[in-house]
Amino acid sequence: MKRLSDSDMAQAAASIKHAKLVETSRKLARIVRHVDPGPDVIAERIRLESDISAWMLRFGGEAFDRPWSDDHKRVLKKLETAIMDGGMFAMAMPRGQGKSTIVKWAVLYALLTGRRKYVVVIAATAELSQAIIDFCRQQITESDLLHGFYPHVTTYARATDGKAIKAKYQLRADGKTSGIQWSKTTLILPEVVSAKRESYPSNGAILEGHGLTGAIRGKWKDTKTGKVMRPDFAILDDPQDRSSAESPTQSDMRERIITGDVLGLAGPRKRIAAVMPCTIIRKGDLADRMLDHKAHPEWQGETCCLVLKWPEAQEALWREYEKIYREETSEGRGFGAATEYYKAHRKAMDKGAVLSWEHRIRDGEISALQTAENMMIEMGAQFWAEMQNDPKDELNEIAPYNLTPSIIMSRTDKKRKAWELPTWSTRVIASTDINPSYAMTSSLVSFGDDQSAAVAWYGLHKMSIPDDVSTVEFGRQLFERLVAHGKELASGKVKPEAWGIDAGGAQFDTVTRFCAESGRLCGLTAYACTGRGAKNYRPWGKTMVGNPREQCHECMVKKDGRKLVWVAWNADYWKEVAQRAWLGEIGSPGCASLYVGHHEEFATQVCADKLIGKGEVGGEMFWNFHKLPGKNNFGDAMAQAYALCAFLGIGTTGKVSVGTGRKKYRASDFKR
């Protein structure tokens, strides 16, 4: 082997030296150093941290430019207790009263002071939880005031330039990693030491964001020392949206997640601290439940409203004010005339009024009361939910009856299990609502001669037919699923004597063809059924055969050499009948009942169409149903079962003969 010359040795040494210099330079470039503030600032920081209200006022700037109300003071006190000592606190405040801003600063306070080391923000969706994380990120990197008091955090955050990769490779003065993480959904504060080699309370504090229905179980982090950290502070920021608030099933699910998954985040040995800012959207929703001291005393709920007491002249002078306000604003002249009227009668109009926050006055208005009155005019019924946390259920106020899931679930016959029929049963009918992209939703119902109904079973037959398949392929797949589901029904513990199948829309031809062959294919007598709203239901015409029955009749057409037969029925009429049946107590004539079990989803779907109006116009009856969020398939299946039962001879007047009517019955037309 050739020996290296002195020149080669020198060149190699230079290369090694250069590589070390480059490596050292790169390492030095990654090192971030901070300088602690002077003793006066540190003393001031300690003083402020002892009072969350004073801390927020100092660092919050213009966010808290008006004096606190008594409600604010109570909320702040409970927030401070939760952060310092633990506990759970739900607070409902009027929109615009600053609860979200207060919570954002409370999160920042908990992190920077180190009072809480692992904060999890949980909102209705993951996207909504991001708002608090973005706020904390912005304040830590951009607030010069915070930088002056907490340079051991802000210096390192600013050095990342908002880039996760820079945070990952960042070093502190001793050449060790700073531990900072600065990603979109997670912030981890740096682990650094002071000039005296002392650690800071905020070292390694974590902030994460999640959606309530996402993967929040079993959250934990490994620290640099090998210790496992679990969340010790949860912020549930408005954990419901309007859609979930309107659905009892979704409210039930979210309540279970909070009481189980969220409160278990701290692990088996520690009780988590939690704060839930919320708004009651409707009675019985998630917020209303968590604020209920009897249902959830552990949450120490605080419900605040904008107007504590309405003025004595609310139904007199303020009604005249509203009239002026509406007339003037509708003409584009603003509310100046209404304000002048208020000025002229202010003493009488203010008498007796008590506002929760006297300093909540909008531009152009002269008192908190005028602001509240104007907002009530502008917001209508939503004012009571958004500003008073006392929503008014307008649908219930005008509805002919109020059917709720809890009423339906209370109609459980404790003597009867699934598939068991009552002794009075004389007819068993299966009914299926079809959603080609989702499932066939079916109910098996036994009826007595007085139209009493007992649900023996209900369930789904899953299916998924793509929207973009050809008409022929759609029909083939649907026909195949109908045969399979028919065999399931026929082989069940109770065999229905009639099976009503939704034949509306694109599935009409396939369903009617299947029903003509159902006896051969699955051993059941199936009826194609088409429900029509009252305004479109007509019990006459060229397609009708035989006798019109109670709000239903049979139709027939010939197409491509085939005889297509179906039962048309008034969907509005029978939906009301099917819903009213649940209002009767078990045992009463025409009542409906369930078997022993859990029926939340079934009950919610039956209530999903809410009757809010009904009347006669021009000699014809009309119904006005309001569709609530969520599915209504079981409700449709039950209404169809009642209609088919009436077609076969049991209606609202009990058992009747179906062999008489205005048109002669032709048995050949009903052959299948």
C-alpha positions in Angstrom: 0.0 0.0 0.0 1.4 3.4 -1.0 2.4 5.6 1.9 0.6 9.0 2.0 2.9 11.9 1.4 3.1 14.8 3.8 1.1 16.8 1.2 -1.7 14.2 1.2 -1.7 14.1 5.0 -2.1 17.9 5.1 -4.9 17.9 2.6 -6.8 15.1 4.5 -6.4 17.0 7.8 -7.7 20.2 6.1 -10.7 18.3 4.7 -11.5 16.8 8.2 -11.1 20.2 9.8 -13.4 21.8 7.2 -16.0 19.1 7.7 -15.9 19.7 11.5 -16.1 23.4 11.0 -19.2 23.0 8.7 -20.8 20.6 11.2 -20.1 22.9 14.0 -21.4 25.9 12.1 -24.6 24.1 11.3 -25.0 23.1 14.9 -24.4 26.6 16.1 -27.0 27.8 13.6 -29.5 25.6 15.2 -28.8 26.8 18.7 -31.3 29.2 20.2 -30.6 31.2 23.3 -32.9 33.4 25.4 -32.2 36.1 27.9 -34.3 36.1 31.1 -36.0 39.4 32.0 -34.8 41.5 34.9 -35.9 40.9 38.5 -38.7 43.5 38.4 -40.3 41.8 35.4 -40.0 38.4 37.0 -41.6 39.7 40.2 -44.4 41.3 38.1 -44.9 38.0 36.3 -45.2 36.1 39.5 -47.8 38.6 40.8 -49.9 38.4 37.6 -49.8 34.6 37.6 -51.5 34.5 41.0 -54.6 36.1 39.5 -56.0 34.9 36.2 -58.2 37.9 35.8 -55.3 40.3 36.2 -53.1 38.2 33.9 -55.7 38.3 31.1 -56.3 42.0 31.5 -52.5 42.6 31.2 -51.8 40.4 28.2 -55.2 40.4 26.5 -55.0 44.0 25.4 -58.0 45.2 23.5 -59.8 41.8 23.8 -60.9 42.9 27.3 -61.5 46.6 26.8 -64.6 46.7 29.0 -65.1 46.1 32.7 -66.0 42.5 33.7 -69.6 41.8 34.5 -70.6 39.7 37.5 -71.1 36.8 35.1 -67.5 37.2 33.9 -66.2 37.3 37.4 -67.9 34.1 38.3 -66.7 32.4 35.2 -63.2 33.5 35.7 -63.2 32.3 39.3 -64.3 28.8 38.2 -61.8 28.7 35.4 -59.1 29.6 37.8 -60.3 26.9 40.2 -60.3 24.3 37.5 -56.8 25.2 36.3 -55.3 25.5 39.8 -57.1 22.7 41.7 -58.9 20.6 39.1 -62.6 20.0 38.7 -65.0 20.4 35.8 -66.9 23.5 34.8 -69.6 24.0 32.0 -70.5 27.6 31.2 -73.2 28.9 28.9 -72.9 32.6 28.1 -74.6 34.8 25.5 -73.0 35.0 22.1 -70.6 37.9 21.9 -70.1 38.0 25.7 -66.5 36.9 25.3 -66.5 33.3 26.5 -64.5 32.0 23.6 -61.9 34.7 24.0 -61.7 34.1 27.8 -61.2 30.3 27.1 -58.4 31.0 24.6 -56.5 33.1 27.0 -57.1 30.6 29.8 -55.5 27.9 27.7 -52.5 30.2 27.1 -52.3 31.0 30.8 -52.4 27.3 31.8 -49.5 26.5 29.3 -47.2 29.5 30.0 -47.6 29.3 33.8 -47.1 25.5 33.8 -50.3 25.1 35.9 -51.3 22.4 33.3 -48.9 20.4 31.3 -51.0 18.6 28.7 -54.0 20.6 27.4 -56.4 19.0 24.9 -58.8 21.2 23.0 -61.9 19.3 21.8 -64.5 20.9 19.6 -67.5 19.7 17.6 -65.0 19.0 14.7 -61.2 18.8 14.4 -61.3 22.0 12.2 -63.0 24.0 14.9 -60.5 22.9 17.6 -57.8 24.4 15.4 -58.9 28.0 16.2 -57.6 27.8 19.8 -54.3 26.3 18.7 -53.9 29.0 16.0 -54.6 31.7 18.6 -52.0 30.4 21.0 -49.4 30.0 18.2 -50.0 33.5 17.1 -49.8 35.1 20.5 -46.6 33.2 21.5 -44.8 34.1 18.3 -46.1 37.7 17.7 -46.9 39.3 21.1 -44.1 41.5 22.2 -45.6 41.8 25.6 -45.6 38.1 26.1 -42.1 38.0 24.7 -40.9 40.4 27.4 -42.3 38.2 30.2 -41.9 34.7 28.8 -38.7 34.8 26.5 -38.0 31.2 27.6 -40.9 30.2 25.4 -41.4 32.9 22.8 -37.7 33.1 21.7 -37.7 29.4 20.7 -41.2 29.6 19.1 -40.1 32.7 17.0 -37.0 30.9 15.9 -39.0 28.2 14.2 -40.4 30.7 11.7 -43.6 28.6 11.9 -41.9 25.6 10.3 -42.1 22.1 11.9 -38.7 21.0 10.5 -36.9 23.9 12.2 -38.6 23.0 15.5 -37.5 19.4 15.1 -33.8 20.2 14.8 -33.7 23.2 17.2 -31.0 23.1 19.9 -30.7 25.0 23.2 -27.5 26.6 24.5 -26.0 23.4 25.8 -26.3 21.8 22.4 -29.2 19.5 23.4 -32.5 19.5 21.6 -34.9 22.2 22.9 -37.8 19.7 22.6 -40.1 22.3 20.9 -42.7 21.0 18.5 -44.6 23.5 16.3 -47.0 21.6 14.0 -50.5 22.4 12.8 -52.4 20.3 15.4 -49.8 20.1 18.2 -47.7 22.6 20.1 -45.0 21.4 22.6 -43.2 24.2 24.5 -39.4 24.1 24.8 -37.6 22.4 27.7 -34.9 24.9 28.6 -33.1 26.1 31.7 -32.3 29.6 33.1 -28.9 31.1 33.6 -29.0 29.5 37.1 -29.6 26.1 35.5 -33.2 26.1 36.8 -36.1 24.6 34.8 -39.2 26.6 33.9 -42.8 25.5 34.9 -43.8 25.7 31.2 -41.1 23.2 30.1 -42.6 20.5 27.8 -46.2 21.7 28.1 -48.4 20.2 25.4 -51.4 21.6 23.4 -53.4 19.4 21.1 -56.6 19.8 19.1 -59.2 17.1 18.3 -62.8 16.7 17.2 -65.2 15.3 19.7 -66.1 12.3 17.6 -62.5 11.6 16.5 -59.9 9.4 18.1 -59.5 10.9 21.6 -59.3 7.8 23.7 -56.0 6.9 25.4 -54.0 10.0 24.5 -50.5 10.1 26.0 -46.9 11.4 25.3 -43.5 10.0 26.2 -41.3 12.7 27.7 -37.5 13.0 27.2 -37.0 11.4 30.6 -39.2 8.4 29.7 -42.1 9.5 31.8 -45.6 9.1 30.3 -47.7 12.2 30.2 -51.5 12.1 30.0 -53.8 15.0 29.4 -54.6 16.9 32.6 -56.8 19.7 31.2 -59.5 19.4 28.6 -61.2 22.3 26.9 -64.5 21.3 25.3 -65.2 24.3 23.1 -68.8 24.3 21.9 -68.8 20.5 21.5 -72.0 20.4 19.5 -73.2 22.0 16.3 -76.8 22.7 15.2 -77.2 19.3 13.5 -76.1 17.3 16.5 -78.1 19.4 18.8 -81.3 18.7 16.9 -80.7 14.9 17.1 -81.3 13.2 20.5 -79.2 10.2 19.2 -76.2 12.4 18.4 -76.6 14.2 21.8 -76.7 10.8 23.5 -73.5 9.7 21.7 -71.6 13.0 22.5 -72.7 12.8 26.2 -71.3 9.3 26.4 -68.0 10.4 24.8 -67.6 13.2 27.3 -68.5 11.2 30.4 -66.4 8.2 29.2 -63.6 9.0 26.8 -62.9 12.6 27.7 -63.1 12.3 31.5 -60.9 9.2 31.2 -58.1 11.0 29.4 -56.1 11.6 32.6 -55.7 7.8 33.2 -57.0 5.6 36.0 -55.4 7.4 38.9 -56.0 11.1 38.2 -59.1 13.3 37.8 -58.9 15.5 34.7 -59.7 19.2 34.9 -62.2 20.3 32.2 -63.9 23.4 31.0 -66.8 23.4 28.6 -68.0 26.8 27.0 -71.3 26.1 25.3 -74.6 27.4 24.1 -78.0 25.8 24.6 -79.4 25.4 21.0 -82.5 23.4 22.0 -84.0 21.9 25.1 -82.5 18.5 25.9 -79.4 19.0 23.7 -75.9 18.2 24.9 -75.3 21.7 26.4 -78.6 21.6 28.3 -77.8 18.2 29.7 -74.2 19.1 30.9 -75.5 22.3 32.5 -78.2 20.4 34.5 -77.0 20.2 38.1 -79.1 17.2 38.8 -78.0 15.2 35.7 -74.3 16.3 35.9 -73.5 17.9 39.3 -69.8 17.2 38.7 -69.7 19.9 35.9 -70.6 22.8 38.2 -72.7 24.4 35.4 -73.1 28.1 35.1 -75.9 29.4 32.8 -75.8 33.1 32.0 -78.2 35.2 30.0 -78.2 38.7 28.5 -81.4 40.0 30.1 -81.9 39.1 33.7 -85.2 40.9 34.0 -87.3 42.5 31.3 -88.6 46.1 31.7 -92.1 46.8 32.9 -92.9 48.4 29.6 -91.9 45.4 27.5 -95.4 44.8 26.1 -96.3 48.5 25.8 -93.6 51.1 24.9 -91.1 48.5 23.7 -93.7 47.1 21.3 -94.2 50.5 19.8 -90.4 50.9 19.6 -90.3 47.6 17.7 -92.9 48.8 15.3 -91.0 52.0 14.6 -87.7 50.0 14.2 -89.2 47.6 11.7 -90.9 50.3 9.6 -87.8 52.6 9.5 -85.3 49.8 8.7 -87.5 48.3 6.1 -87.4 51.6 4.2 -83.6 51.8 4.5 -83.6 54.7 7.0 -81.9 52.8 9.9 -83.1 52.8 13.5 -82.5 56.5 14.2 -86.2 57.3 14.7 -86.5 54.3 17.1 -83.6 55.7 19.1 -85.2 59.1 19.3 -88.4 57.5 20.6 -86.3 55.6 23.2 -84.6 58.8 24.3 -88.0 60.5 24.7 -89.4 57.7 26.9 -86.2 56.2 28.3 -87.0 56.5 32.0 -90.3 54.6 31.6 -88.7 52.1 29.1 -85.8 51.3 31.4 -87.8 50.8 34.5 -87.5 47.4 36.0 -84.9 46.1 33.5 -81.8 44.3 34.7 -79.0 43.5 32.3 -76.2 41.0 33.0 -73.6 43.3 31.4 -74.3 47.0 31.4 -71.2 47.7 29.3 -72.4 45.7 26.3 -73.5 48.5 24.1 -73.1 48.5 20.3 -72.1 51.5 18.2 -75.1 53.8 17.6 -77.0 52.5 20.6 -77.2 54.3 23.9 -77.7 51.5 26.5 -77.3 47.8 27.0 -81.0 47.4 27.2 -81.5 49.0 23.7 -78.8 46.7 22.4 -80.6 43.7 23.8 -84.0 44.8 22.4 -82.6 45.5 19.0 -80.9 42.1 18.9 -84.2 40.4 19.9 -85.9 42.1 16.9 -83.0 41.2 14.5 -82.5 37.6 15.6 -86.1 36.6 16.1 -86.6 33.2 17.9 -82.8 32.6 17.8 -82.4 35.4 20.4 -83.7 33.1 23.1 -81.1 30.4 22.4 -78.1 32.5 21.4 -78.5 35.3 24.0 -80.7 33.9 26.8 -79.6 30.2 26.7 -83.4 29.5 26.9 -84.4 28.3 23.5 -88.0 28.3 22.6 -89.2 25.2 20.7 -91.4 26.9 18.1 -92.1 23.6 16.4 -93.6 22.2 19.6 -95.6 25.3 20.3 -97.4 25.1 16.9 -97.4 21.3 16.5 -100.7 19.4 16.8 -98.8 16.9 19.0 -95.4 16.5 20.5 -93.9 13.1 19.9 -90.3 12.6 21.2 -87.9 9.6 21.2 -88.3 9.3 25.0 -92.0 8.8 24.6 -91.5 6.1 22.0 -88.9 4.3 24.1 -91.2 4.4 27.1 -93.7 2.3 25.1 -91.7 -0.8 25.7 -93.7 -3.9 26.5 -91.7 -5.5 29.3 -93.5 -8.8 28.8 -92.4 -9.2 25.2 -89.1 -10.0 23.7 -87.9 -9.6 20.0 -89.9 -11.7 17.6 -92.6 -12.4 20.1 -96.2 -11.4 19.2 -99.0 -10.3 21.5 -102.0 -12.6 21.9 -104.3 -10.2 20.2 -102.2 -10.1 16.9 -104.2 -11.0 13.8 -102.0 -9.8 11.0 -98.2 -9.6 10.6 -96.7 -7.1 8.1 -93.1 -6.4 7.0 -92.4 -3.0 5.6 -89.2 -1.9 3.9 -87.9 1.5 3.0 -85.2 1.5 0.3 -82.1 3.7 0.1 -80.1 2.1 -2.7 -76.8 3.7 -1.6 -77.2 2.8 2.0 -79.6 0.0 3.1 -83.0 -1.5 3.1 -84.6 -0.4 6.4 -87.3 -2.8 7.5 -89.8 -3.2 10.3 -91.9 -6.3 11.2 -95.2 -5.2 12.8 -98.1 -7.2 14.1 -101.5 -5.6 14.1 -104.7 -6.3 16.1 -108.2 -5.8 14.7 -108.4 -2.4 16.5 -105.2 -1.3 14.7 -103.1 -1.8 17.8 -99.5 -2.4 16.7 -96.6 -4.3 18.2 -93.1 -4.0 16.6 -91.7 -7.5 16.6 -88.4 -6.7 14.9 -86.6 -4.0 12.9 -83.2 -3.8 11.2 -81.1 -3.0 8.2 -80.2 -5.1 5.1 -77.0 -3.3 4.0 -76.5 -2.5 0.4 -74.5 0.0 -1.7 -75.4 0.5 -5.3 -73.2 3.2 -6.9 -75.0 6.2 -8.4 -73.1 6.0 -11.7 -74.2 2.5 -12.8 -76.4 1.9 -15.8 -80.2 1.6 -15.4 -80.0 -2.1 -16.2 -77.1 -2.8 -13.7 -79.0 -0.8 -11.0 -82.1 -2.9 -11.5 -80.0 -6.2 -11.5 -78.3 -5.3 -8.2 -81.4 -4.1 -6.5 -83.4 -7.2 -7.6 -80.6 -9.4 -6.2 -80.7 -7.6 -2.8 -84.5 -7.9 -2.7 -84.3 -11.6 -3.2 -81.7 -11.9 -0.4 -83.6 -9.8 2.0 -86.9 -11.6 1.2 -85.3 -14.9 2.1 -84.1 -13.4 5.4 -87.6 -12.2 6.3 -89.2 -15.5 5.2 -86.7 -17.5 7.4 -87.1 -15.4 10.5 -88.8 -16.5 13.7 -92.0 -14.8 12.5 -93.0 -15.0 8.9 -95.0 -12.0 7.6 -98.2 -12.6 5.6 -97.5 -9.5 3.6 -94.4 -7.5 2.7 -94.7 -3.8 1.7 -91.7 -2.6 -0.3 -91.0 1.1 -1.2 -91.3 1.4 -5.0 -90.8 5.2 -5.2 -88.4 6.8 -7.7 -85.9 4.9 -9.8 -86.7 1.5 -8.2 -90.3 1.4 -9.3 -89.9 -1.0 -12.3 -87.5 -3.4 -10.4 -89.7 -3.5 -7.2 -92.9 -4.1 -9.1 -91.3 -6.9 -11.2 -89.9 -8.5 -8.0 -93.3 -8.3 -6.2 -94.9 -10.2 -9.1 -92.5 -13.1 -8.6 -91.9 -12.8 -4.8 -93.8 -16.0 -3.9 -91.6 -18.0 -6.2 -88.4 -16.2 -5.3 -88.6 -16.1 -1.5 -92.0 -17.5 -0.4 -93.5 -14.1 0.5 -96.5 -12.1 -0.8 -94.9 -8.7 -1.5 -96.6 -5.5 -2.4 -94.9 -2.6 -4.3 -95.9 0.6 -2.4 -95.6 4.2 -3.5 -96.2 6.9 -0.9 -97.3 10.3 -2.1 -97.7 13.5 -0.2 -101.3 14.6 0.3 -101.2 17.2 -2.4 -100.1 14.6 -4.9 -102.2 11.7 -3.7 -105.3 11.0 -5.8 -107.5 7.9 -5.3 -108.8 7.8 -8.8 -107.6 7.7 -12.4 -107.1 5.2 -15.2 -104.5 3.2 -13.3 -106.7 2.5 -10.3 -108.3 -1.0 -10.0 -110.7 -2.4 -7.4 -111.9 -0.4 -4.4 -110.3 2.7 -2.9 -109.4 2.0 0.7 -108.7 4.3 3.6 -106.2 6.8 2.0 -104.8 4.0 -0.2 -105.7 2.1 -3.4 -104.2 -0.3 -5.9 -103.0 0.6 -9.3 -102.0 -1.3 -12.4 -100.5 -0.6 -15.8 -99.3 -2.9 -18.6 -95.7 -2.2 -19.8 -93.6 -4.3 -22.2 -96.1 -7.1 -22.0 -95.9 -7.2 -18.1 -98.6 -6.3 -15.6 -97.1 -3.8 -13.0 -99.3 -3.6 -9.9 -98.7 -1.4 -6.8 -100.4 0.2 -3.8 -100.5 4.0 -3.7 -100.9 5.6 -0.3 -101.2 9.0 1.3 -97.8 9.3 3.0 -98.8 12.4 5.1 -102.0 10.8 6.4 -100.4 7.5 7.4 -97.3 9.2 8.8 -99.5 11.1 11.2 -101.4 7.9 12.1 -98.2 5.9 12.7 -96.8 8.7 14.9 -99.9 9.3 17.0 -100.1 5.5 17.8 -97.1 6.0 20.1 -98.9 8.7 22.1 -101.3 6.0 23.5 -100.4 4.0 26.6 -99.7 0.3 26.0 -103.0 -1.5 26.1 -105.1 1.3 24.8 -106.9 0.9 21.4 -104.7 1.7 18.5 -101.5 2.0 20.5 -98.0 1.0 19.4 -95.4 -0.7 21.4 -91.8 -2.1 21.2 -90.2 -5.2 22.6 -87.7 -5.2 25.4 -84.4 -3.6 24.2 -82.6 -0.3 23.4 -84.4 1.6 20.7 -82.8 5.1 20.6 -82.1 5.1 16.9 -85.4 3.6 15.9 -87.3 6.2 18.1 -85.3 9.1 16.8 -86.0 8.2 13.1 -89.7 7.8 13.8 -89.7 11.4 15.2 -87.5 12.8 12.4 -90.5 14.1 10.5 -92.3 16.6 12.8 -95.9 17.6 12.0 -96.0 21.4 12.6 -99.2 22.2 10.7 -102.4 20.6 9.4 -105.6 22.1 7.9 -108.2 22.0 5.2 -107.9 24.1 2.1 -110.5 24.1 -0.7 -112.1 20.9 0.7 -108.7 19.0 0.8 -106.6 18.2 3.9 -103.0 19.3 3.9 -100.1 18.4 6.2 -96.9 20.4 6.9 -94.1 18.1 8.1 -90.7 19.6 9.1 -87.7 17.2 8.5 -85.3 17.2 11.5 -81.6 16.4 11.0 -80.8 12.7 10.6 -82.4 9.7 9.0 -86.1 9.0 8.9 -86.1 5.5 7.3 -87.7 3.6 10.2 -90.4 6.3 10.3 -91.2 5.8 6.6 -91.2 2.0 7.0 -93.7 2.2 9.9 -96.0 4.6 8.0 -95.9 2.2 5.0 -96.8 -0.7 7.3 -99.9 1.1 8.6 -101.0 2.0 5.0 -100.6 -1.6 3.8 -102.4 -2.9 6.8 -105.3 -0.6 5.9 -105.2 -1.8 2.3 -105.6 -5.3 3.7 -108.5 -4.5 5.9 -107.4 -2.9 9.2 -107.6 0.9 9.3 -108.3 3.6 11.8 -111.9 2.4 12.3 -110.7 -1.2 13.0 -111.3 -4.2 10.8 -113.3 -3.5 7.7 -114.4 -5.2 4.5 -112.4 -4.3 1.5 -114.8 -6.0 -1.0 -117.1 -3.1 -1.5 -116.7 0.3 -3.1 -117.5 2.6 -6.0 -115.6 0.4 -8.5 -116.0 -3.3 -9.2 -113.3 -5.5 -7.7 -111.4 -7.5 -10.4 -109.5 -10.3 -8.7 -107.4 -11.0 -11.8 -105.8 -7.6 -11.5 -104.4 -8.6 -8.1 -102.7 -11.8 -9.1 -99.0 -12.0 -8.4 
